[in-house]
Amino acid sequence: MKIRINILVVFLILLISLAGSAANSAEPQNNHFHSYLRKGIDKAFNLETAAAGEFIMKAMELDPENPAGFAYLAMLNLCFYEMSLDQNDRNVRQEALLHYAREAIAKGEKRIKNNPHDGQAYFAMSLAKIAKVQWAIHQKRYFVIAQETSDIWDYLEKAKQENPQNPDTYFLMGLLHYHLSHLPGFIRFLSSAFIVAGNNKKGIQELELAAQKGDLLKELAQAELASAYINIEKQPAKALPLAMELNKRFPDNYNFSFVLGNVLADLHRFDEALYIAREIEKNIQTQTHLFVPQLQPRYNQLMGRIYFNKGEYESSMEYFHNVLKDTSFYNARSRVWALVRMGMIHDLHKERKLAEEYYSKALEEEGGEGTAQIEAKKYLKNPYTPATNQTSNLHDPIK
């Protein structure tokens, strides 16, 4: 009996030791997995495409059955698909994002089948599906949108329930709450029935939480929140600290330079906005980092916005006309904004017929869907009238 007890004790000690070793070995692996994802995301935000992909692939090699790696690769390819200046590269990015989204969902479903309480798997599937839906919106694949959105919210709720300490969940929830609240009436009704009801206030609150406390999606939440404040909420003062932080952290990402310039222009901090614009122009001319000539229309759009806000409408129109000279697919949104601003100028001059023509052209621009076309619809219905000027924010000057 004593021998049996001793054998049992030894067996239990061995079992505990092995369990401890497994836990200790799993923890560093998880840490490395997360670290590689973090590095990949940082590289992506600084537009270091190849390095971003390499780090996320290293994470996948550590845990090839983890759907998170595939979901982040889907998001990475979505970002570069949207930013691509070459149609062939755009097609390659499209195929990659769809492939990795499918893999993330398949591997997530497999893990949930083995463990219905796997919150990380639910979150990864939500991320992959949102990447696929965003692509479908660009492509106007309405069947794909309906098909993929049907269970996104269920996945997100389960991800939050099973893993409440993951603040990135609030980013995806905020994204849906916020943008669904801005859809046209009938589509908003359908989204309420099949996904979740839009809620502007709640969406902003969730995006703010993710922007403050987020983990891997913190910077994405900050960028989304800055865009919402400047383009939809018309609160550039709230966008400013976000734009400044992103521009400082990721100096090679020209998108954040443009965002910061737009924010400063809307705050009527014109000297600083012009400084940012001139830096962009200089970088485009010297092709510093990724400031390529194809960004010239975006520079013209920024300059037009600055002069529009200054009330110098003749100079503003010159820049907007230069924007319209470019017909490339990747500058469609710049053209839409130029057309909308030109319509606004004609409204200010009481030239309603001309204003309506520009708003109508903005709505006809293929590939320019987004906030600018929403503005065009609004001003086509009711003439543009300037709101009370935003008071200048004299803190944190740009140097």
C-alpha positions in Angstrom: 0.0 0.0 0.0 2.8 2.4 0.9 4.5 1.6 -2.4 1.3 2.4 -4.3 0.9 5.7 -2.4 4.6 6.6 -3.2 4.1 5.8 -6.9 0.9 7.9 -6.9 2.7 10.8 -5.3 5.5 10.6 -7.7 3.1 10.4 -10.6 1.2 13.5 -9.4 4.4 15.4 -8.9 5.5 14.4 -12.4 2.1 15.4 -13.9 2.2 18.8 -12.1 5.7 19.4 -13.3 4.8 18.6 -16.9 1.8 20.8 -16.7 3.9 23.6 -15.3 6.4 23.2 -18.1 3.7 23.2 -20.7 2.2 26.4 -19.3 5.6 28.0 -19.1 6.5 27.1 -22.7 3.0 28.2 -23.9 3.3 31.6 -22.2 6.5 32.7 -24.0 5.1 31.4 -27.3 1.9 33.5 -26.8 4.1 36.4 -25.9 6.2 36.0 -29.0 3.0 35.6 -31.1 1.6 38.8 -29.7 5.0 40.6 -30.1 5.2 39.7 -33.8 1.7 40.9 -34.4 2.5 44.2 -32.6 5.6 44.7 -34.7 3.8 43.9 -37.9 1.1 46.4 -37.1 3.6 49.1 -36.3 5.4 48.4 -39.6 2.1 48.5 -41.5 1.2 51.9 -40.0 4.5 53.3 -41.1 3.8 51.8 -44.6 6.6 49.3 -44.4 4.7 46.7 -46.4 7.1 43.9 -46.7 8.3 44.1 -43.1 4.7 44.2 -41.8 3.9 41.0 -43.7 7.1 39.3 -42.5 6.3 39.9 -38.8 2.8 38.7 -39.1 3.9 35.6 -41.0 6.4 34.9 -38.1 3.5 35.0 -35.7 1.6 32.5 -37.9 4.5 30.2 -38.0 4.5 30.0 -34.2 0.9 29.0 -34.1 -0.4 28.0 -37.6 -3.8 27.1 -36.3 -4.5 30.4 -34.6 -7.0 32.4 -36.7 -5.7 35.7 -35.3 -2.6 35.7 -37.6 -4.8 35.1 -40.7 -7.3 37.8 -39.6 -4.5 40.4 -39.2 -3.1 39.4 -42.6 -6.5 39.9 -44.1 -6.7 43.4 -42.5 -3.2 44.2 -43.6 -4.0 43.4 -47.2 -7.2 45.3 -47.0 -5.3 48.4 -45.9 -2.8 48.1 -48.8 -5.6 47.3 -51.2 -7.3 50.6 -50.3 -4.1 52.5 -50.6 -2.7 50.8 -53.8 -1.7 53.1 -56.6 -1.3 50.2 -59.1 -4.3 48.1 -60.4 -2.2 44.9 -60.6 -1.0 45.3 -57.0 -4.6 46.1 -56.0 -5.8 42.8 -57.6 -3.1 40.8 -55.8 -4.0 42.5 -52.4 -7.7 41.7 -53.1 -7.0 38.0 -53.6 -4.8 37.8 -50.5 -7.3 39.5 -48.2 -10.1 37.2 -49.3 -7.8 34.2 -48.9 -6.7 35.1 -45.4 -10.2 36.1 -44.4 -11.5 32.6 -45.4 -8.7 30.9 -43.6 -9.2 32.9 -40.4 -12.9 32.1 -40.4 -12.3 28.4 -41.1 -9.7 28.1 -38.4 -11.8 30.0 -36.0 -14.8 27.8 -36.5 -12.6 24.7 -36.0 -11.3 26.1 -32.7 -14.8 27.0 -31.5 -16.0 23.5 -32.3 -13.4 22.2 -29.9 -13.9 25.0 -27.4 -17.1 27.0 -27.6 -15.7 29.5 -25.0 -12.7 30.6 -27.2 -13.2 34.4 -27.1 -10.0 35.0 -29.2 -11.3 32.8 -32.0 -14.6 34.7 -32.1 -12.7 38.0 -32.2 -10.5 36.8 -35.0 -13.5 35.7 -37.1 -15.1 39.1 -36.5 -12.0 40.9 -37.6 -11.8 38.8 -40.8 -15.4 39.2 -41.6 -15.2 43.0 -41.2 -12.2 43.0 -43.6 -14.2 41.1 -46.1 -17.3 43.3 -45.7 -15.1 46.5 -46.2 -13.8 45.1 -49.4 -17.3 44.2 -50.5 -18.5 47.7 -49.9 -15.7 49.0 -52.2 -16.8 46.5 -54.8 -20.6 47.0 -54.2 -21.0 43.3 -53.7 -24.2 43.6 -51.8 -24.9 39.9 -51.6 -21.4 39.4 -49.9 -22.2 42.2 -47.5 -25.5 40.6 -46.5 -24.0 37.2 -46.2 -21.0 38.2 -44.1 -22.6 40.7 -41.8 -25.3 38.3 -40.6 -23.3 36.8 -37.7 -20.6 39.5 -37.1 -22.4 40.9 -34.1 -23.0 37.5 -32.6 -19.3 36.8 -32.8 -18.4 40.1 -31.3 -20.8 39.7 -28.3 -19.3 36.2 -27.7 -15.8 37.6 -28.0 -16.6 40.2 -25.4 -18.4 37.7 -23.1 -15.6 35.1 -23.2 -12.7 37.6 -23.2 -13.9 40.8 -21.5 -10.3 42.1 -20.9 -9.7 42.5 -24.7 -10.3 46.3 -25.3 -9.9 45.8 -29.0 -13.4 44.4 -29.1 -14.7 47.9 -28.4 -13.1 49.1 -31.7 -15.1 46.6 -33.8 -18.3 47.3 -31.9 -17.8 51.0 -32.1 -17.1 50.8 -35.8 -20.4 49.1 -36.4 -22.5 51.2 -34.0 -21.1 54.4 -35.4 -21.2 53.8 -39.1 -24.5 52.0 -39.2 -26.0 55.0 -37.6 -25.0 57.1 -40.6 -26.5 54.8 -43.3 -29.5 56.0 -45.4 -32.9 55.3 -43.8 -34.0 52.0 -45.4 -30.5 50.5 -45.3 -30.2 51.6 -41.7 -33.5 49.8 -40.9 -32.2 46.6 -42.6 -28.9 46.8 -40.7 -30.9 47.1 -37.4 -32.8 44.0 -38.2 -29.9 41.8 -39.4 -26.8 43.2 -37.6 -27.4 45.7 -34.8 -29.0 49.1 -34.5 -26.7 52.0 -35.2 -25.9 54.3 -32.3 -23.8 57.4 -33.0 -23.2 58.3 -29.3 -22.4 54.7 -28.2 -20.2 54.2 -31.3 -18.1 57.2 -30.5 -17.8 56.1 -26.8 -16.6 52.7 -27.8 -14.1 54.1 -30.4 -12.8 56.5 -27.7 -12.3 53.6 -25.3 -10.5 51.5 -27.9 -8.3 54.6 -28.8 -7.3 55.0 -25.2 -7.0 51.4 -24.0 -6.7 49.3 -27.1 -4.1 46.7 -27.7 -3.3 45.7 -31.3 -6.0 47.9 -32.7 -5.4 51.0 -30.7 -3.8 53.0 -33.6 -6.6 51.9 -36.0 -9.1 53.2 -33.4 -7.3 56.5 -33.1 -7.2 56.9 -36.9 -10.9 56.0 -37.2 -11.9 58.4 -34.4 -9.9 61.2 -35.9 -11.6 60.7 -39.2 -15.0 60.7 -37.6 -14.3 63.9 -35.6 -13.0 65.8 -38.7 -15.3 64.6 -41.4 -18.6 63.7 -39.7 -18.8 65.2 -36.2 -17.2 68.5 -37.4 -15.2 68.6 -34.2 -11.6 69.2 -35.4 -10.4 70.2 -31.9 -11.0 66.6 -30.8 -9.3 65.2 -33.8 -6.1 67.3 -33.3 -4.4 65.3 -30.5 -5.1 62.0 -32.3 -3.8 63.4 -35.6 -0.7 64.8 -33.9 0.1 61.6 -32.1 -0.3 59.4 -35.2 1.8 61.8 -37.4 4.5 61.8 -34.8 4.6 58.0 -34.3 4.4 57.2 -38.0 6.3 60.0 -39.9 6.6 57.9 -43.1 2.8 57.5 -43.4 1.7 60.3 -45.6 -1.9 59.7 -44.7 -1.4 61.1 -41.2 0.4 64.2 -42.7 -2.7 64.9 -44.8 -5.1 64.3 -41.8 -3.1 66.7 -39.6 -3.1 69.3 -42.4 -6.9 69.0 -42.8 -7.5 69.3 -39.0 -5.3 72.4 -38.7 -7.1 73.9 -41.7 -10.5 73.4 -40.1 -9.2 74.9 -36.8 -8.2 78.0 -38.8 -4.6 77.4 -37.7 -3.6 78.4 -41.3 0.2 79.0 -40.8 0.6 75.5 -39.4 -1.6 73.9 -42.0 0.4 75.6 -44.7 3.6 74.4 -43.1 2.4 70.8 -43.2 1.2 71.3 -46.8 4.6 72.7 -47.9 6.4 69.8 -46.2 4.1 67.4 -48.1 4.8 69.2 -51.4 8.5 69.2 -50.8 8.5 65.4 -50.0 6.4 64.7 -53.2 8.9 66.7 -55.3 11.9 64.9 -53.9 10.0 61.6 -53.6 11.0 61.2 -50.0 10.1 57.9 -48.6 6.6 57.1 -50.0 5.7 60.6 -51.0 5.2 59.8 -54.7 4.0 62.1 -57.5 0.6 60.3 -57.5 -0.1 62.2 -54.2 -0.2 65.6 -56.0 -4.0 65.7 -56.2 -4.3 65.1 -52.5 -1.9 68.0 -51.9 -4.0 70.2 -54.2 -7.1 69.1 -52.3 -5.5 70.0 -49.0 -4.4 73.4 -50.3 -7.9 74.0 -51.7 -9.3 73.2 -48.3 -7.0 75.6 -46.5 -7.9 78.5 -48.8 -11.6 77.6 -48.6 -11.5 77.9 -44.9 -9.5 81.2 -45.2 -12.3 82.5 -47.4 -10.0 82.9 -50.3 -12.3 81.2 -52.7 -10.6 82.1 -56.0 -7.3 80.5 -54.9 -9.3 77.6 -53.5 -11.0 77.0 -56.8 -7.7 76.9 -58.7 -6.4 74.1 -56.5 -9.7 72.2 -56.8 -9.6 72.5 -60.6 -6.1 71.0 -60.5 -7.5 68.1 -58.5 -10.0 67.3 -61.2 -7.3 67.1 -63.9 -6.3 63.8 -62.4 -8.6 60.9 -63.4 -6.8 58.0 -61.7 -8.9 55.5 -59.7 -6.9 56.0 -56.5 -7.7 59.7 -56.4 -11.5 59.4 -56.8 -12.3 60.6 -53.2 -10.1 63.7 -53.7 -12.1 64.5 -56.9 -15.4 64.1 -55.0 -14.2 66.4 -52.2 -13.1 69.0 -54.8 -16.5 68.9 -56.5 -18.3 69.2 -53.2 -16.2 72.2 -52.1 -16.7 73.9 -55.5 -20.4 73.4 -55.1 -20.2 74.9 -51.6 -18.4 78.0 -53.0 -21.1 78.5 -55.6 -23.7 78.2 -52.9 -21.9 80.9 -50.9 -22.0 83.1 -54.1 -25.8 82.4 -54.4 -25.2 80.5 -57.6 -27.5 77.6 -56.8 -27.7 76.0 -60.3 -23.9 75.8 -60.6 -23.7 74.4 -57.0 -26.2 71.7 -57.9 -24.2 70.7 -60.9 -21.1 70.2 -58.9 -23.0 68.2 -56.2 -24.5 66.0 -58.9 -21.1 65.4 -60.5 -19.7 64.4 -57.0 -22.4 61.8 -56.7 -21.6 60.4 -60.1 -17.9 59.9 -59.4 -17.2 56.2 -59.5 -15.1 54.9 -56.5 -15.6 58.1 -54.5 -18.1 56.7 -52.0 -17.8 58.0 -48.5 -18.3 61.1 -46.4 -17.9 63.5 -49.3 -20.8 62.0 -51.3 -22.9 62.1 -48.1 -22.1 65.8 -48.0 -23.0 66.2 -51.6 -26.5 64.6 -51.1 -27.0 66.9 -48.1 -26.2 70.1 -50.0 -28.0 69.0 -53.1 -31.1 68.9 -50.9 -30.4 72.1 -48.9 -27.9 74.8 -50.0 -24.6 75.0 -48.0 -24.5 77.7 -45.4 -21.4 78.2 -43.2 -21.6 77.1 -39.6 -20.2 79.2 -36.8 -16.4 79.3 -37.2 -14.4 76.9 -35.0 -12.3 78.9 -32.6 -8.6 78.5 -33.1 -6.7 76.2 -30.9 -3.5 77.9 -30.0 -2.0 75.0 -28.0 0.6 72.5 -29.2 1.9 74.4 -32.2 3.3 72.2 -34.9 7.1 72.6 -35.4 
